[in-house]
Amino acid sequence: MRTRTPATNWPAVSAVIAAGIVAAAYVGKLPPAIPQLREEFNLSLVAAGWVNSTFNTLAVTTAIFFGALAARYGALRGCAAGLLALMLGGLLGAAAAGETVLFASRILEGAGFIAIAVSAPALVAAASAPRELNLTLGLWSTYLPLGASLTMLASPFLLGTLGWRAFWLVIVLMTLACAVALTRTQAAFSAARSGSAITCASVIQALRQPGPWWLALGFGCYTLMFYAIMVWLPTFLVQERGATVSAAALLTALVVGVNVGGNLFGTWLVHRAAPRGHVISCAFLVCAAASWGIFSSALSDALRAALCMLLMFAGGIIPAAVLSGSQIYARDASQISGIQGLIVQVAQLGPFFGPPLIAAVVADAGNWTAARWVLLAAATLGTLFGQLAARTERALRCRR
């Protein structure tokens, strides 16, 4: 797959990454606000988990469809529509008077997030030089932890002074600013602007390959672990360790922020042509080792915090390896969004089922130690999928 741009347009690439970061803010805004939402709407722990997972409802069932729409009507239109949906969902959520409207707002925000997640990589590819495509797609992979961690860092101040409703309105204004920036750089996305006459056969051809499926399944294991830590760490710290809401949000932001370092390291590895599947498997092995001790009451808080950061750093290597893989399996530019749709759809099984599963396991066992088994199972499966991806990509290179 080759792009048409002779040199990377870095302002355009930066605008797309900024759109992803602000989309991730809609993910990161909820965990620090869960204590306030539970109090205001009288939500149980499991219900609060489903408020978070509702965000991923559409992605679990329709991300491939969203990817096909982006390919058909243009990735730029898809990304713009996503920003609009995020703003509408944010406004609706800020005005919610009951949990039903809150759930509806999260579904709308989730639709916007999907649209951006499946469209943005094609925009990055359109604005990138071929020799720097692994680099730019790797940098794109930082959008989720960077946006989520920055939101969590801001949350103690904004939640304490403005409340959760005004905090969410601030994010809506940031989304509007990103939409303006994307509009001003749209000339760089000519290759992904008008869409293509994509057919069902073209989509099926791209998705019949096993490689994208192994990458997507591995990414789903990673997202389950990522969201399990990001969503429940603030609640764990407040309920079990006696931390204040502000301190819990700051520590969680620090832990999630470490993930960005892993993203950048993973980007460097992929840019240096490290075997994608082996990178994924090695990262999951480190995650498995770290996950065993995170919720262990036998370890000190300092050691458990260090293991959290180790898991997040090692896990951060995975998105760069997975998301840069779409250009390996896409036979032309129109297939990138379809493959990204597959990756996003399968990956969203992690955040959709992960937080409620963690809540159910903890509630059944009566302690947080039981959560380790969920993380360990995800890491073990991720290691397997990484090895299958390595074998598939090796076979693909031999055929070429």
C-alpha positions in Angstrom: 0.0 0.0 0.0 1.4 3.4 -1.1 0.4 6.9 -0.2 0.3 9.8 -2.6 2.0 12.3 -0.4 5.8 12.8 -1.2 6.5 14.4 2.2 4.8 14.1 5.6 2.5 17.1 6.3 3.2 17.3 10.1 0.6 20.0 10.8 -2.1 17.9 9.2 -0.9 14.7 11.1 -0.9 16.7 14.3 -4.5 17.9 13.7 -5.6 14.3 13.3 -3.8 13.1 16.4 -5.3 16.1 18.3 -8.8 14.9 17.2 -8.0 11.5 18.6 -6.7 12.9 21.8 -9.9 14.9 22.4 -12.0 11.8 21.5 -10.0 9.9 24.2 -10.9 12.7 26.6 -14.5 11.4 26.5 -13.1 8.0 27.7 -11.0 9.5 30.4 -13.5 12.0 31.8 -15.8 9.2 33.3 -13.6 7.3 35.8 -12.7 10.3 38.0 -16.3 11.4 38.0 -17.8 7.9 38.9 -17.9 8.7 42.7 -19.9 11.9 41.9 -22.2 10.1 39.4 -22.9 7.3 41.8 -23.9 9.7 44.5 -26.0 11.9 42.2 -27.8 9.1 40.3 -27.6 6.5 43.1 -25.7 4.0 40.9 -24.4 0.6 42.1 -20.8 -0.4 41.4 -21.9 -2.7 38.5 -24.3 0.0 37.1 -21.4 2.5 37.1 -19.4 -0.1 35.2 -22.1 -0.3 32.6 -22.3 3.5 32.3 -18.7 3.3 31.2 -19.2 0.3 28.9 -22.2 1.9 27.2 -19.7 4.1 25.5 -18.5 1.1 23.6 -21.9 -0.4 22.7 -21.9 0.6 19.1 -18.3 -0.2 18.6 -18.8 -3.8 19.7 -21.4 -4.4 16.9 -20.9 -1.8 14.1 -17.2 -0.6 13.9 -16.7 -2.6 10.7 -19.7 -0.9 9.3 -18.4 2.5 10.4 -15.1 1.7 8.7 -16.9 0.8 5.4 -18.8 4.1 5.6 -15.5 6.0 6.1 -14.0 4.2 3.1 -17.1 4.9 0.9 -17.8 8.5 1.8 -14.3 9.6 2.8 -12.2 9.4 6.0 -12.3 13.2 6.3 -16.1 13.2 6.4 -16.1 10.3 8.8 -13.7 12.1 11.2 -15.8 15.3 11.0 -19.0 13.4 11.7 -17.3 11.8 14.7 -16.3 15.2 16.2 -19.9 16.4 15.8 -21.3 13.3 17.5 -18.9 13.8 20.4 -20.0 17.4 20.9 -23.7 16.5 20.8 -23.2 13.6 23.2 -21.2 15.8 25.5 -23.9 18.5 25.6 -26.6 15.8 26.2 -24.7 14.2 29.0 -24.0 17.6 30.7 -27.7 18.3 30.7 -28.7 14.8 31.9 -31.3 14.8 34.7 -31.4 11.0 35.0 -29.4 7.9 34.3 -31.3 7.1 31.1 -30.2 10.3 29.4 -26.7 9.7 30.7 -26.7 6.2 29.1 -28.0 7.7 25.8 -25.3 10.4 25.8 -22.6 7.8 26.3 -23.9 5.9 23.3 -23.8 9.0 21.1 -20.3 9.8 22.3 -19.3 6.3 21.6 -20.5 6.6 18.0 -18.3 9.7 17.6 -15.3 7.9 19.1 -15.7 5.0 16.7 -16.0 7.3 13.7 -12.7 9.0 14.6 -10.9 5.7 15.5 -11.7 4.1 12.1 -11.3 7.2 10.0 -8.2 8.9 11.5 -5.6 6.3 10.4 -6.5 6.8 6.8 -6.1 10.5 7.2 -2.7 10.0 8.8 -1.7 7.7 5.9 -2.9 10.3 3.4 -0.8 13.0 5.0 2.4 10.9 5.5 5.4 10.0 3.3 5.6 6.3 2.7 8.9 6.0 4.5 7.4 7.6 7.6 4.1 5.7 7.7 5.1 3.4 10.5 6.2 6.4 12.5 3.1 8.5 12.0 0.7 5.6 12.6 2.7 4.7 15.7 2.4 8.3 17.0 -1.3 8.1 16.3 -1.5 5.2 18.7 -0.7 7.5 21.6 -4.0 9.3 21.3 -6.0 7.1 23.8 -3.6 7.1 26.8 -2.5 10.7 26.1 -6.1 12.0 25.9 -7.3 9.9 28.9 -4.3 10.8 31.1 -4.5 14.5 30.4 -8.2 14.5 31.2 -7.5 12.7 34.5 -4.8 15.2 35.4 -7.2 18.0 34.8 -10.1 16.3 36.6 -9.2 17.0 40.3 -9.1 20.7 39.7 -12.1 20.9 37.3 -14.3 18.4 39.1 -13.6 20.1 42.4 -14.2 23.7 41.2 -16.7 23.3 38.4 -18.4 20.0 38.9 -18.7 17.1 36.4 -21.3 18.9 34.2 -19.1 22.0 33.5 -16.1 19.7 33.2 -17.8 17.9 30.3 -18.7 21.2 28.7 -15.0 22.2 28.7 -14.2 19.0 26.7 -17.0 19.9 24.2 -15.3 23.3 23.6 -11.9 21.5 23.0 -13.7 19.2 20.5 -14.9 22.3 18.6 -11.3 23.6 18.5 -10.1 20.3 17.0 -12.8 20.4 14.4 -11.6 23.9 13.3 -8.0 22.7 13.2 -9.0 19.7 11.0 -10.9 21.9 8.6 -7.9 24.2 8.2 -5.6 21.3 7.2 -8.1 19.5 5.0 -6.1 20.1 1.8 -3.5 17.6 3.0 -6.1 14.8 3.0 -7.0 14.8 -0.7 -6.3 11.1 -1.0 -8.8 10.3 1.8 -11.3 13.1 1.2 -13.8 11.9 -1.4 -14.0 8.2 -0.6 -14.0 5.4 -3.1 -16.4 3.1 -4.7 -15.8 0.4 -2.1 -17.7 -2.8 -2.5 -18.6 -5.6 -0.1 -16.2 -7.8 -2.1 -13.4 -5.4 -1.3 -14.2 -5.4 2.4 -14.5 -9.1 2.5 -11.2 -9.5 0.7 -9.4 -7.4 3.3 -11.1 -9.2 6.2 -10.6 -12.8 4.9 -6.9 -12.5 5.9 -6.1 -14.0 9.3 -3.5 -11.4 10.2 -6.0 -8.5 10.9 -8.0 -10.8 13.1 -5.0 -11.9 15.2 -4.1 -8.2 15.6 -7.7 -7.3 16.6 -8.0 -10.1 19.1 -4.7 -9.2 20.7 -5.7 -5.6 20.8 -9.0 -6.6 22.6 -7.0 -8.4 25.3 -4.9 -5.2 25.7 -7.9 -2.9 25.9 -9.5 -5.1 28.6 -6.4 -4.7 30.7 -6.1 -1.0 30.0 -9.7 -0.1 30.8 -9.7 -2.4 33.9 -6.9 -0.3 35.4 -8.1 3.1 34.1 -11.8 2.6 35.1 -11.5 0.9 38.5 -8.2 2.2 39.9 -9.7 5.5 41.2 -12.6 3.5 42.9 -10.1 1.0 44.3 -7.9 3.7 45.7 -10.8 5.5 47.3 -12.6 2.5 48.7 -9.8 0.2 49.7 -6.8 2.5 50.3 -8.6 5.5 51.8 -7.3 8.0 49.1 -9.1 11.2 48.4 -10.9 11.5 45.0 -8.3 14.1 43.9 -5.3 11.9 44.9 -6.9 8.8 43.2 -7.4 10.7 40.0 -3.9 12.1 40.0 -2.3 8.7 40.6 -4.5 7.1 37.9 -3.5 9.8 35.5 0.1 9.1 36.2 -0.3 5.4 35.7 -2.2 5.9 32.4 0.3 8.5 31.3 3.1 5.9 31.6 1.2 4.1 28.8 2.2 7.0 26.4 5.9 6.1 27.0 5.1 2.6 26.0 3.4 3.8 22.8 6.4 5.8 21.9 8.8 2.9 22.6 6.5 0.7 20.5 6.5 3.2 17.7 10.3 3.2 17.8 10.4 -0.6 17.7 8.0 -0.8 14.7 9.8 2.0 12.9 13.0 0.0 13.3 11.3 -3.0 11.7 11.1 -5.1 14.9 8.8 -8.2 14.2 5.3 -7.0 15.0 3.9 -10.2 16.4 6.9 -10.9 18.7 6.8 -7.3 20.0 3.1 -7.9 21.0 3.8 -11.3 22.6 6.8 -10.0 24.7 4.7 -7.0 25.9 1.9 -9.3 27.0 4.4 -11.5 28.9 5.5 -8.5 30.9 1.9 -7.5 31.5 1.1 -11.1 32.8 3.9 -10.9 35.3 2.9 -7.4 36.5 -0.9 -8.2 36.7 -0.3 -10.9 39.3 0.8 -8.5 42.0 -1.3 -5.4 41.3 -4.3 -6.4 43.4 -2.3 -8.5 45.9 -2.8 -7.4 49.5 0.5 -9.0 50.4 2.5 -6.4 48.6 3.2 -2.8 49.6 1.3 0.0 48.0 4.5 1.4 46.5 5.3 -1.9 44.8 1.7 -2.4 43.5 1.8 1.1 42.1 5.1 0.3 40.4 3.6 -2.9 38.9 0.7 -0.8 37.6 3.1 1.4 35.8 5.1 -1.5 34.5 1.9 -3.1 33.1 0.8 0.2 31.5 4.2 0.8 30.0 4.5 -2.7 28.5 0.9 -2.6 27.4 1.5 0.7 25.7 3.9 -1.0 23.2 1.0 -3.1 21.8 -1.2 -0.3 20.1 1.7 0.9 18.0 2.4 -2.6 16.8 -1.3 -3.3 16.1 -2.5 -0.1 14.6 0.5 0.2 12.2 -0.3 -3.3 10.9 -3.4 -2.2 8.9 -1.1 -0.8 6.2 0.6 -4.3 5.8 -2.7 -6.0 5.1 -4.5 -3.3 3.1 -4.1 -3.9 -0.6 -5.1 -0.3 -1.4 -6.0 2.9 0.6 -9.7 2.1 0.6 -9.2 -1.0 2.7 -7.4 0.8 5.6 -10.6 2.0 7.2 -12.2 -1.4 6.8 -9.3 -3.1 8.6 -9.3 -0.4 11.3 -13.0 -1.0 11.7 -12.4 -4.7 12.4 -9.6 -3.8 14.9 -11.7 -1.3 16.7 -14.8 -3.5 16.8 -13.0 -6.6 18.2 -10.9 -4.4 20.5 -14.0 -2.8 22.0 -15.0 -6.1 23.5 -12.3 -5.4 26.1 -13.7 -2.2 27.5 -17.3 -3.3 26.9 -17.1 -6.5 29.0 -14.0 -5.7 31.0 -15.2 -3.2 33.6 -18.5 -5.0 34.4 -16.6 -8.3 34.5 -14.1 -6.9 37.0 -16.9 -5.5 39.1 -18.8 -8.8 39.0 -15.7 -10.8 40.0 -14.8 -8.4 42.8 -18.4 -8.3 44.1 -18.7 -12.1 44.1 -15.3 -12.7 45.8 -15.8 -9.8 48.2 -12.2 -8.5 47.6 -10.2 -6.9 44.8 -7.6 -9.7 44.7 -9.8 -11.8 42.5 -9.4 -9.2 39.7 -5.9 -10.5 39.0 -7.3 -13.6 37.3 -9.1 -11.5 34.7 -5.9 -9.6 33.9 -3.8 -12.7 33.8 -6.2 -14.5 31.4 -6.2 -11.5 29.1 -2.4 -11.3 29.0 -2.1 -15.1 28.3 -4.5 -14.9 25.4 -2.8 -11.8 24.1 0.6 -13.6 24.0 -1.0 -16.4 21.9 -2.5 -14.0 19.5 0.8 -12.1 19.1 2.5 -15.4 18.1 -0.2 -16.1 15.6 0.1 -12.6 14.1 3.9 -13.1 13.8 3.4 -16.4 11.9 0.9 -14.9 9.6 3.0 -11.8 8.8 6.0 -14.0 8.2 4.1 -16.1 5.7 2.8 -12.9 4.0 6.3 -11.5 3.6 7.4 -14.9 2.1 4.6 -14.7 -0.5 5.6 -11.2 -1.5 
